[in-house]
Amino acid sequence: MIMDRKMNRHEYLYRRTGRALLVLLGLWIAAMLLALALPAKLWKSGTAFLVLFDGIFPVLFVVTIVLGVVRIIAYIRWTGRYPYYFLFHKSPRQNDPGDKGNKGAV
């Protein structure tokens, strides 16, 4: 861990949500393995199991999405950059003096 220097609030939140997302991933995998390990007879007879899994999976999914959004926002505020900048290309500006000679070029 990097504890030598003082982290700002956004860096701390970014790192903390990363750990929380890893824990949620572990819980998701554990719940999926438990669902696979349960015999089919328990699924048909016990509504408690269905209610439990119908409650756990959506909650884990929503919490994961919320933590993911909080993590991206914390990263943007911490570094000042969008983390997925490579997905978007810069579009040419209309009044950019550097593009004067490139009009019509492909």
C-alpha positions in Angstrom: 0.0 0.0 0.0 1.1 3.5 -0.7 0.8 5.2 2.7 4.0 7.3 2.5 2.3 10.2 1.0 -1.0 11.9 1.8 -3.8 11.0 -0.6 -6.4 13.5 -1.5 -10.1 12.7 -1.0 -10.8 11.6 -4.6 -7.7 9.3 -4.8 -8.8 7.7 -1.5 -12.3 7.2 -2.8 -11.0 5.8 -6.1 -8.8 3.2 -4.4 -11.5 2.3 -1.8 -14.2 1.7 -4.4 -11.7 -0.5 -6.3 -11.4 -2.8 -3.3 -15.1 -2.7 -2.7 -15.7 -3.8 -6.4 -13.3 -6.7 -5.9 -15.2 -7.8 -2.8 -18.5 -7.5 -4.7 -17.1 -9.6 -7.5 -16.2 -12.3 -5.0 -19.7 -12.2 -3.5 -21.2 -12.4 -7.0 -19.1 -15.5 -7.9 -19.9 -17.1 -4.5 -23.6 -16.6 -5.0 -23.4 -18.0 -8.5 -21.5 -21.1 -7.2 -24.0 -21.5 -4.4 -26.8 -21.4 -6.9 -25.1 -24.0 -9.0 -24.4 -26.2 -6.1 -28.0 -26.3 -4.7 -30.0 -29.3 -5.9 -32.9 -28.8 -8.2 -35.3 -30.2 -5.6 -34.5 -27.3 -3.3 -35.2 -24.8 -6.0 -38.6 -26.2 -6.7 -39.7 -26.7 -3.1 -38.2 -23.8 -1.2 -39.4 -20.3 -2.0 -37.0 -19.0 0.6 -34.1 -19.8 -1.6 -35.7 -18.1 -4.6 -36.6 -15.0 -2.6 -33.0 -15.0 -1.2 -31.5 -15.2 -4.7 -34.0 -12.9 -6.3 -33.1 -10.3 -3.6 -29.3 -10.8 -3.6 -28.5 -10.7 -7.3 -30.3 -7.4 -8.1 -28.9 -5.7 -5.1 -25.3 -6.9 -6.0 -25.9 -5.7 -9.5 -27.2 -2.2 -8.5 -24.4 -1.7 -5.9 -21.8 -2.7 -8.5 -23.1 -0.2 -11.0 -23.3 2.6 -8.4 -19.7 1.9 -7.1 -18.5 1.8 -10.7 -19.9 5.2 -11.4 -18.5 6.6 -8.2 -15.1 5.2 -9.1 -15.1 6.8 -12.5 -16.2 10.2 -11.1 -13.5 9.9 -8.4 -10.9 9.2 -11.1 -12.0 12.1 -13.2 -11.9 14.5 -10.2 -8.5 13.1 -9.0 -6.6 13.2 -12.3 -8.6 15.6 -14.3 -8.8 13.2 -17.2 -11.5 10.8 -18.6 -10.3 7.3 -18.0 -11.5 6.0 -21.3 -10.1 8.7 -23.5 -8.9 6.2 -26.1 -12.5 5.4 -27.0 -13.1 8.9 -28.4 -11.2 10.6 -31.1 -10.8 14.4 -31.3 -13.0 16.0 -33.8 -11.6 18.9 -35.9 -12.7 22.3 -34.9 -14.2 24.7 -37.4 -12.1 27.8 -36.5 -8.8 26.0 -35.8 -6.0 27.8 -37.6 -3.9 24.6 -37.8 -6.5 23.0 -40.1 -6.6 25.8 -42.8 -4.4 23.8 -45.2 -6.1 20.5 -44.7 -9.5 21.3 -46.0 -10.7 18.7 -48.5 -7.9 16.2 -47.5 -9.0 12.8 -46.5 
